[in-house]
Amino acid sequence: MRILLRIAAAMLLAPLALAAASPQEAARLGSDLTPLGGEQAANADGSIPAWSGGIMSATAAGFPGYKPGDHHPDPYAGDPPLFAISAADLPRYAARLTAGHRALLAAYPDYRMLVYPSHRSAAVPERIAQNTRRGAATTYLFVDGNGVTGALGAIPFPLPKSGLEVMWNHLLRFRGVAVARQVGQAAVTTGGTYSLVNVKEQFYFPYYLAGMSVAGLQNVYQYLRHEASTATHPVGAAVLLLQELLDQSVESRRAWIYTPAQRRVHRDLQSGFDNAAADSDELRTDDQSDMYSGSPQRYDWNLLGRQELYVPYNSYRLQNEKIRYWDLLRAHHINQEYARYELHRVWVVDATLKPGERHLYARRTFYVDEDSWQILAVDCYDAQGKLFRVQEGHVINYYEVPTLWTDLELVMDLNSGRYLAVGLQNEESRSYDFNIKRTADDFQPSVLERLGVR
């Protein structure tokens, strides 16, 4: 009832909030703009091609025999790199590099970026495109910016007018309906050593469930169950349950933890913002999960517009099962011979900490893919204005869905020379499984409580 009353109040206050688009603007979706709001045309010199629909299926990718759950064959494996960028090339390419990539090139003599032909592979099912077109002119931010009303099963702001709208597009982007994954996570030391953490996660996105209603959503757009284990602790240290809210003025997020040693479940009131993420060796904050997650309430969000930048994209090689973790995970950064960068248009959002608010990062700059609303890179600054952490989101089109999502996330600490790699798949027997069936009942604290029964 509370969320329904709040939605009604927000609609009454609509003149104080911003709709994403006028009806005339919304009509551009699927015309000169892609269905999700990207520029459909190529750039001036053709180095970024026109969007032609993306990859809509495994057959369209060239792999009709692909079995869901297997590692994803690379549809662009035959592409040779166009050129490599090293520290010596910074003057030539600086205008098309993020501040984070310029810093990595300057910090590590062996760091280089292999740039390949650009492919706009991002795609979503047609119903998501239709929902986005229908809802573009009727979606609003709540007046405090911490929630969205009028959108369901759609990108809320395909024609954004503010940085906050871009961030909500990322938070609510399409990633399937229910997903399971088993991946590796490693905090890599300055010497290149690491201990592998085995992560099992299940996601449920009722926001994108066909036929879902606002009342049925119960204010939760995403559920997550996270379990981690290591060779020395095979039963895992804890099981984490998260519920992410569509109206985050009510609560930032709901979280519970089951602790095996105590066989009990407790509410985690500290989850979110700049608390250290589990098993991250304090290299990642809670809100750096999925590149950015949780409440946006501690920052002011400034939209700087779009830029053409070299960003990680179509990174299928990073999940190739023939590559061993010891070969991929090197000192200071991953083996860059396996990374792929392409020229793409990205929305740039600069976030600065609000007066009186606290966070490890006083400023962050986000680079968001125009075709999918997936964050591809983040520059993280400390209280003195110094860049000290760089995030990369290496993405692929999971073409059996289809959806563009990360297959490897990196957080690189320029001060310590350490980094965190999340989403390692190479040595896992299975990749992402988008065929699981879940409901909200599978992500309630009562489910965790049953784990404590002997």
N, C-alpha and C positions, 0 to 999 in steps of 0.2 A: 504494500500500500504506500509506503514512504516514497519509493522510487516513482510510482505513478503520480503521486501528488507533486513531486519535484519536477517531473517532465511537464505536467500541466502548468506549473508556475513558470518554468523556463519559456514555454510557448507564449505566455502572457507578456513576458519580458523581452520577447524577440527583438523589438526595436533597439534594445541595448546590446544585442549580440549580432554576430555577423553570419549571414547565410553564405554558403560557399559560392553560389553562382546564381545569377538571374536566369530566367527561362531562356533568354537569348544566348547567354553564355553556355548553359547546359546543352543547348542544341549543337554546340561545336563538338561534343564528345562523339566519337565515331565518324566525324567529318574531317576537319583539319587537325583535330586532336585525337589521340588514341582513346579507347573507351574508358581508360583510367586517368586521362588528363595529360599524357605526354605529348610532345610535339610529334605529329605523325611524319612530317617531312624530314628529309636528310638535312644535315648541316650544309653550310655554304660550299665547302669543297668536296662533299661526299664522303669524308672520312668517317662520319657517323651515318649509316644508311637510314633510309626511310623505314619506319616500322611497318611490317607486312603481315602482322598477326601473331608473330612469335611461333614457338613450337607448341602445338596443341595436343600432341600424342607421341607415344614411343614410335609408332609407325612413321609419323611425320619427321621424327628425329633420324629415321633411317634404321630403326631397330624393331621391326615388327615382332620379333621373338622375345623381346624383353619381358622378364618376369618380375612383377612388383616385389620389392624387397631386395633384389639383387643390386650390386653396384651398377652405377649408371655409365654405360659406354659413352664416349665423347663424340658428339656429332661434328666437332671441329678439330679432330685429332690431326687432320692433314694440313692444318694451317701452319706455315712457317712463321716465326716471329718477324715482324717488320723491322724492328731495331731494339737495341737494349739501351737503357738509361743507367749510367753510373754517375758517381760524384763529379767526374770531369765534364759531364754533359749538363749539369745543373743550369748554367746560364742559358743554354739553348731551350730547355724544356720547362723551366721554372714556372711559367705562366699556366701550364697545364698540370701542375702537381699540387697536391695538398701541402699544407705546412708540415704535416706529419711525415709525408714521404720525402720532402726536402730534408727534414731533420734526420731521417733514417739514412738517406744517402750520404749526408755529411758525417754521420757518426760512425758508420761501419764501412771500411774500404772495400769489403767483399760483397756489399749489398748492391744489387742491381735489379732493375725492373725490365722484364721482357714484355714488350708491347706487341700485341697481335691484332689482326684485322677485327673490327668491331662487328658483333652480331647482336641484334636486338631480339634475343630469344624469349624474353619475358612474355607470359601469357596467363590468362585465367579462363575458367569455364565461362561459357556464354551467359549463364544466368547471373554471374557476378558482374559482368559487363552491363547487362540490362538493368540490374538493380542500381548500379552506380549512375547510369544515365537518368533513371527515374528519380533517384533521391537527391541528385546534385543540387537542386533548387529548393529543397525543403529541409536540409540538414543545418543545424545550428550548434555552436558551442554554448554550453551553459555560461552565464554571464561572468563566472569566475574562471572560466577556461578549463576547469577540471572535469569536464564531462561533455558528452555528445548526445544530442537528441535528434530524432528524425531520420536516423540511418539504421539499417539492419541488413546484413548480408551484402554490404557494399563498402567501397572506399568512400568515406564520409565527405571529403573535400577535394574532389579531383581538379578543381581550379582554385587553389589556395590563395588566400589574401594575407596570411600571417604565418609566422614560424610555428605557432602553436597548432594551426591546422595541419601543417606538414607533419608534425610529430604525431598527431592523432592518426593521420593516414598510415604512418609506420606502425603504430600500436595496433591498429585495426586492419592491417593489410591481410590479404587472403593467404592462408597456409594450409588449406585443406580443412576438413571437419574434425577428424580424429587421426592421430599420428602416434606411432611408437618408434623409438629409435634406441639403439645400443651403440654407444660411441666411446672413444677414449678421450681423456683430458690429461694434460701434462703441464706442470709448472717447470720450465726449463731454466737451469742455473746458468751463470755466466760461463761456466766451463762446458755447457752443453749436456749435462747429465739431467736425468729426470726420473721420477717414479710415476708409473701410469696409474691413473684412476679410471676404473670402469664405471660408466654412467648408463643407467637405464632410465628413460623418460617416456612418459605418456602425456600427450596434449589432447585437449578437447576444446574446440572452438564453437560453442553453440550459436554464436553470433552469425555463423555461416551455415547453420543447419537449415536445409530447405523447409519452409513452412513454420519456422520459429516466429514467435510473437514477442513484443516487448515484455508483456507480463510473464511469458514462459521463460524469458531470459533471466529473470530475477536479478538483474543488474550485473551479471557475471558474463563477460565476453570470452574469457579464457580460463581453463583449468590446467594445472600441471601437477604431475606426480614425478618426483625426482629421487632416485636411489643411487648411491655411490658405494663402490667397494674397491679394495686394493688387494694385492697378493697377500699382504700380512693381515688384512681384515676382510676376508671374503664375504662375510655376512653383511658388511656395510656399517658405516658409522651412524647413519640416520636415514629416515625417509621423510622427505619434505613434500608438503602439499600446499599449493598456491591457488588462490582464486583472484583473478584480476577483474576490476570493476569498471563498468561503463561510466558510472557517475562516481568519480574518485573524490568528490567533495564529501560523500558519505563516509568512506574509508579509503585509505590509499591502496590497500590490498589486504586480503585475509591470508594468513599462513599458519600452518600447524607443523610440528615436528614429532615424529615417533623416534624414540631413543631405545635401541635394542637392549642396552645394558640395564636400563631402568624398566623396560617393558611398559612404557607409558607415553601418552600423547599430551603435548602441551601447546598452547597458543604461542606463536612466535610474534611478539609485538615489535621486535626489532628489525624484521625483514623489510628490506627496501632501502632506497636512497644510497648512502655511502657506507653502509655496513659491509664488511668484507664478505664476499660470496663464498659459499662452502667449497672446500677443497681447492681454493684458488691461490694458496700461499700468499694471501693478501695482495694479489696482483689485479683483482677485479672487484668492483663494488657490485652490490646487489642490482642496482639499476643499469649496470652494463651488460647484464644478461640479455641475449638476443639483440645485441648492439645497443639497445636502450629499451627499458621496460619500467612499468610502474607509473607513479604519479609525476606529472610535470610541474607541480605546484611550487617548487623551490627556485625556479628560474624565470627570467624574462627571456622571451624567444623572439629573436629578430630575424626576419626573412630577408636574406641578401640577394635573392634571385637565383637564376640558373647559370651554371658555368659548364664548359666543356673540359673535362679532366680525365686523366688516366687513372682508372680505378680497377680493383679486382672484379673480374667478370668471367662467366663461363668456365669456372675453375674445376672442370671435371677431372683433370689429372691429379688433383690433390686427394681424391678418394680412390685412385687406382689401386687395386688389390696387389699389384706387383711391386709397389713401393713399400718398403719397410719403414716403421716409425723411426728407427735409428738413422735412416738415411734422410728422412724428411726433417727431423728435429735437430737443428744445429745450434751452436752457440750464438746468442744475441738475436737470431731470427731463423725462420725456417729456411730450408734449402730453396733459394729463389729460382733455381732452374725448373722447379715444378709449378711455380706460380704463373698466373696469366693475368695481364692487364690489358684493358681495351679503352678506347676513347668513348666516353658516354656523356650525355647531358645529365647533370645532377642538380637538385635543389640544394642550396647552401643555407643552413640555419645556424645562427650564432646565439648561443645561450649564455647568459651572464647571471650569476647568483644574485637573487633579490637581496636588498638591504635587510639585515637582521636574520637571514637564513644561514644555515650551516651546511657545507658539503666539502668533501675532499677536493673536488674540482670547482674552482671559482669561475671557470669559463670552459665551454666546450663548443666546438664547431662540428656540425654534422653534415655529411654529404649523402644525399638521399636520391636513389635511382628514380628517374622520371617515369619509367615504364612499369614499376612494381611497387614503389614506395618503400622498398627495402633500404635501410641504411647500409652503405658500403664502406664508409670510413668515418672516423671520429678523431679529432685532435683534442686532447685533454690538458688543461692548463692548471697550474697550482695557484695559490693565493698571491704569489709574487708576479704572476703573469707569465711564468716560464712554462714552456711546453715540456711535459715530462712523461706523458703516456700517449701512445698511438694505437688506435683500434683499426683492424681490417675485418671486413666481412666478405670472405670469398664465397661467391654464390654460383649456383647452377639452376637450370630449369629442371625440376623434377617432373619430367614430361609426361609421366603416367597420370598426373593429376589434372591439369598442369599448374605448377606454381613455382615462382622464383624464390629461393630461400638459401640461407648459408649452408655450405657443407664444411666450412672451417672458419672459426672466429679466433682472432688473435688480439691480445693486449700486450703491447711491448713497452716496457719501462725504460726510458732513456737514461734515467739516473742510475739504476742498478745494473742495466744490461741484461736483466732477466725478462722472460715473457711467459705468457700463458697461452696454450693452444687448446681450444674447446671444439669438440665435434670430430675428432679423428676417426676415420672409418676404414682406413686401408686394411688393417689386420682383423677387422670384425667380419664375421661370417655373413651378416645381413646388413643392409642399408636401411633407410627410412621405410617404414611400412604404413602406407596411407589407407589400408583396407580394414583396419581394426574398427570395431563398433564400441562406442562408449556413450554413457549418459552422465548427467550431473551427479547421480547417485554413486558413481564410481570414484568421485573425488571429494567425498565428505569425511570429516574427522572420524566418524564411526567406522569407516573402512580401515583406517589406521589403528583404531582401538582393537580391532580383531587380530591385528598382528601380535598383540601382547598376550593373547590367550595361548597357554601352553598346550 
